[in-house]
Amino acid sequence: MRLLTNRRHRQMPHTVREFKRWWRTRQDPFAAVWPEICEMIQSDSAREATSIFQDLQHRFPDQFTSGQLRTLQRKVSDWRRGTCVNARNELWTLRLLQGKIEKDEFRSLFGSKLSQQDVSFLLDCIRYRSIRCRNRAVAVLAQFIGAASLV
């Protein structure tokens, strides 16, 4: 970089230098299969972009290269953010793992599906036992909620 250009660059405000580009520099490699990708995410909201990409590479061996994985991860992330389809209910999970959900609230969520003894046992596993036991308890609760994974 020339000395004069370097000086100009340093004198620019940060907002100009860190301007996020909104235009595309290349054609979207996933445009042809994007509706299928959306269906995959909607049918299994916990499915990660990596597994979708591996599936696409298997079905279309010469169309997608390994360097395009990050592009798909960004697109899937943007799509989930825009449609509010998340595999994880972050606030509820955080409150659950921190032990901030009381037994009454817990019972109201799962009382019709689980007995009071089961609810107490699962809550105690999450609060007081090892991480392995906690993760299993959260996985059981995820099945009742209908989410594929909470942790």
Helices and strands as residue ranges (DSSP letters): H 3-11, H 14-17, H 34-43, H 49-59, G 66-68, H 69-83, H 90-97, H 103-110, H 116-128, H 131-145
